[in-house]
Amino acid sequence: MVCAEPQNEHSGNRKKVLVVDDHPIVREGLADLINKEEDLVACGWAEDIPQTIKAIKNLKPDVVTVDISLEDASGLELIKEIKARFPDLPMLALSMHDESSYAERVIRAGAKGYITKHQATKKVIMAIRKVLNGRLYLSEEMKDKLVRSLAGFKGSDTDTSPIDRLTDRELEVFSLLGEGKSRREIAERLCLSVKTIETYRSRIKGKLNLSSGSELLKCAFEWVNG
């Protein structure tokens, strides 16, 4: 974790942004983008849950951007952890995945916004400012879907992706399968038994109407890389 805050007389007036991402190029690019703004500064970075918690305690950021797909941790679990420990700290989730796959999950976990990485260079500053001001940052379509979901409207079948049927943990296992991780690797990553991972695989196959393990792996790979 590195403190990147510029040391000048104006830095004290700028809102501090902690960048959580395990890809150096991505986080450095995001930090550079943030530091060009007169009212924002990238105060530091972290790449896993322990580093993030330590950075929040030490740097006291005003907002945190969280990559959903961290190498050794689940960004969704990290959001839940931050929400539990620092309930008033706003978070903006970033992801390579389409908004429909994760947006509702991260909002329920405690984030105030969701933005895909291909949008980040154009809209991330606007999104950061919005969540800093206590507002929600989502596309209008996603806001409508979230409101209908919270209100108990099921909507039509076309509104719902089969992936939405998965629990947060099932989606995490599904994503790791798509990244080419073995059952043992997933078990070690999630601190679970191989048997438990196999149970999750069976549940995922059932929910996605897949008949074999090879179909599951193909579907997971296409989802992660699509």
Protein Blocks (a to p, Z undefined) as FASTA:
>chain_A
ZZfbdcdfklmmpccdddddfbfklmmmmmmmmmmpmkbccfbdcfbfklmmmmmmmnop
abdcddfbdfkbcfklmmmmmmmmmmmlccddddfbdfklmmmmmmmnopabdcdfklmm
mmmmmmmmmmmnopacddfklmmmmmmmmnopnbjfklpcfklmpcfklmmmmmmmmnop
afklmmmmnopafklmmmmmmmmmmmnopabfklmmmmmmmmmmZZ
